[in-house]
Amino acid sequence: MARPKVLVTHGLFEAARNLLEKNFETDYWTEHDHIPREELLKRVADKDALVCLLTEKVNEELLAVAPRLRIAATVSVGFDNLDVPACTRHKVAATNTPGVLDDTTADTAWLIMMAVARRLAEAEAWLRAGTWPGWDLDQLCGADIWGKTLGIVGFGRIGREMARRAKGFRMRTLYHDAVRVASEIESKFAAEFVSFDRLLLESDFITLHVPLLPTTRHLMNAQTLAKMKRSAFLVNTSRGPVVDEAALAEALKAGTIAGAALDVFEFEPNVSPELRALKNVVLTPHIGSASIETRTRMAVVAADNVVALFEGRRPPTILNPEVLSTKQAAQS
Ligand SMILES: NC(=O)c1ccc[n+]([C@@H]2O[C@H](COP(=O)([O-])OP(=O)(O)OC[C@H]3O[C@@H](n4cnc5c(N)ncnc54)[C@H](O)[C@@H]3O)[C@@H](O)[C@H]2O)c1
């Protein structure tokens, strides 16, 4: 019997490839650059499954040219690249990779938060330039993190990992989320639920961990930035459009806030030249989950979802279980 065909828009990692190759006829995009849209639409047309990256949009246009498609598995936890309602209309299972990247992404947020507070990029650039004159008392003094107030926006998997780290740094932790968590979880992470306004007004560091949704687009804008302390820092490892980048550049130039650490950008891969020119920002190229262990786990989760569907099992991290048969949907 012919094996189902899967299009994979990246070479993935061996562990994930092994899973797919046992079960599927595989077609990998292995060029260095991302698959061009036209090529994606052409290649997906006769496929039963798609494993894609957050840079590929699975929308009505793609679903319309892929009548055989049964699953679109993105190798990311953020799934703003998948039009889930459209997938549901086309009876295509949509899956993401939650839970396997929480620590690594929180580590990245912590890393860049400390880097901007302690002026790491500036300090390193000075040393590399060969012009450092030697130690001095008031040289490159930044801001402490320990003992300060951390404001976490979006208290889900990654947000909570930030709270866990904050305990070790003896910080006071505030959080805001669309949904208040149970008091046991608040106690476990020593985090206090506050209104968004209070979080903006009281935090020394604000870290964003919300998904990109219509309600979170430009959550940080000229008005919300203006409510932050002048000494406060903003950290964004969520999605670029959660922050109005032009308003942020203005706020940083005007001294409305002290600094920002950004791993994601509103118009990726473009980063506004204004931000790039500022010293009080740390910029990283969307490396939130970029450890070899975590990226491998993410690829395996995506492959596993595809394999599960075709074996008649429930894909472990399905976003739209309503497309499954009653029997498959009932599995936990
Ligand atoms: N930089 C990176 O490489 C990287 C890596 C991993 C995840 N991410 C991003 O981080 C996001 C969060 O991931 P997660 O696994 O913690 O997700 P999650 O679903 O566990 O948590 C998101 C939280 O945001 C809350 N939320 C939703 N809308 C809100 C609103 N309007 N106001 C306040 N809170 C709101 C939800 O209730 C939830 O608690 C992902 O969606 C992804 O976009 C980025």
The ligand as an SDF file (V2000), in Angstrom:
LIG
                    3D

 44 48  0  0  0  0  0  0  0  0999 V2000
   11.0580   33.6930   21.4360 N   0  0  0  0  0  0  0  0  0  0  0  0
   10.7940   32.4290   21.1760 C   0  0  0  0  0  0  0  0  0  0  0  0
   11.5440   31.7600   20.4940 O   0  0  0  0  0  0  0  0  0  0  0  0
    9.5660   31.7970   21.7680 C   0  0  0  0  0  0  0  0  0  0  0  0
    9.6720   30.4850   22.2390 C   0  0  0  0  0  0  0  0  0  0  0  0
    8.5390   29.9080   22.8140 C   0  0  0  0  0  0  0  0  0  0  0  0
    7.3510   30.6200   22.8830 C   0  0  0  0  0  0  0  0  0  0  0  0
    7.2840   31.8840   22.3930 N   0  0  0  0  0  0  0  0  0  0  0  0
    6.0280   32.6450   22.4930 C   0  0  0  0  0  0  0  0  0  0  0  0
    5.6120   32.6170   23.8550 O   0  0  0  0  0  0  0  0  0  0  0  0
    4.2040   32.4750   23.8900 C   0  0  0  0  0  0  0  0  0  0  0  0
    3.7870   31.8900   25.2200 C   0  0  0  0  0  0  0  0  0  0  0  0
    4.0890   30.5090   25.2780 O   0  0  0  0  0  0  0  0  0  0  0  0
    3.5260   29.5760   26.4680 P   0  0  0  0  0  0  0  0  0  0  0  0
    3.8870   28.1880   26.0930 O   0  0  0  0  0  0  0  0  0  0  0  0
    3.9150   30.1170   27.7880 O   0  0  0  0  0  0  0  0  0  0  0  0
    1.9500   29.7940   26.2340 O   0  0  0  0  0  0  0  0  0  0  0  0
    0.7650   29.5210   27.2480 P   0  0  0  0  0  0  0  0  0  0  0  0
   -0.4410   29.3430   26.3960 O   0  0  0  0  0  0  0  0  0  0  0  0
    1.1390   28.4630   28.2250 O   0  0  0  0  0  0  0  0  0  0  0  0
    0.6400   30.9110   28.0560 O   0  0  0  0  0  0  0  0  0  0  0  0
    0.1190   32.0920   27.5140 C   0  0  0  0  0  0  0  0  0  0  0  0
   -0.6320   32.8180   28.6090 C   0  0  0  0  0  0  0  0  0  0  0  0
   -1.0520   34.0860   28.0860 O   0  0  0  0  0  0  0  0  0  0  0  0
   -2.3520   34.3440   28.6050 C   0  0  0  0  0  0  0  0  0  0  0  0
   -3.0440   35.3560   27.7840 N   0  0  0  0  0  0  0  0  0  0  0  0
   -3.6510   35.2000   26.5920 C   0  0  0  0  0  0  0  0  0  0  0  0
   -4.1720   36.3790   26.1790 N   0  0  0  0  0  0  0  0  0  0  0  0
   -3.8860   37.2940   27.1530 C   0  0  0  0  0  0  0  0  0  0  0  0
   -4.1590   38.6680   27.3100 C   0  0  0  0  0  0  0  0  0  0  0  0
   -4.8280   39.3640   26.3850 N   0  0  0  0  0  0  0  0  0  0  0  0
   -3.7130   39.2950   28.4230 N   0  0  0  0  0  0  0  0  0  0  0  0
   -3.0450   38.5950   29.3810 C   0  0  0  0  0  0  0  0  0  0  0  0
   -2.7600   37.2770   29.2870 N   0  0  0  0  0  0  0  0  0  0  0  0
   -3.1740   36.6360   28.1870 C   0  0  0  0  0  0  0  0  0  0  0  0
   -3.0450   32.9770   28.5940 C   0  0  0  0  0  0  0  0  0  0  0  0
   -4.1650   32.9600   29.4790 O   0  0  0  0  0  0  0  0  0  0  0  0
   -1.9030   32.0710   29.0640 C   0  0  0  0  0  0  0  0  0  0  0  0
   -1.8870   31.9150   30.4580 O   0  0  0  0  0  0  0  0  0  0  0  0
    3.8860   31.5960   22.6750 C   0  0  0  0  0  0  0  0  0  0  0  0
    2.5650   31.7830   22.2190 O   0  0  0  0  0  0  0  0  0  0  0  0
    4.9070   32.0370   21.6530 C   0  0  0  0  0  0  0  0  0  0  0  0
    4.3590   33.0170   20.8070 O   0  0  0  0  0  0  0  0  0  0  0  0
    8.3710   32.4690   21.8330 C   0  0  0  0  0  0  0  0  0  0  0  0
  1  2  1  0
  2  3  2  0
  2  4  1  0
  4  5  1  0
  4 44  2  0
  5  6  2  0
  6  7  1  0
  7  8  2  0
  8  9  1  0
  8 44  1  0
  9 10  1  0
  9 42  1  0
 10 11  1  0
 11 12  1  0
 11 40  1  0
 12 13  1  0
 13 14  1  0
 14 15  2  0
 14 16  1  0
 14 17  1  0
 17 18  1  0
 18 19  2  0
 18 20  1  0
 18 21  1  0
 21 22  1  0
 22 23  1  0
 23 24  1  0
 23 38  1  0
 24 25  1  0
 25 26  1  0
 25 36  1  0
 26 27  1  0
 26 35  1  0
 27 28  2  0
 28 29  1  0
 29 30  1  0
 29 35  2  0
 30 31  1  0
 30 32  2  0
 32 33  1  0
 33 34  2  0
 34 35  1  0
 36 37  1  0
 36 38  1  0
 38 39  1  0
 40 41  1  0
 40 42  1  0
 42 43  1  0
M  CHG  2   8   1  16  -1
M  END
$$$$
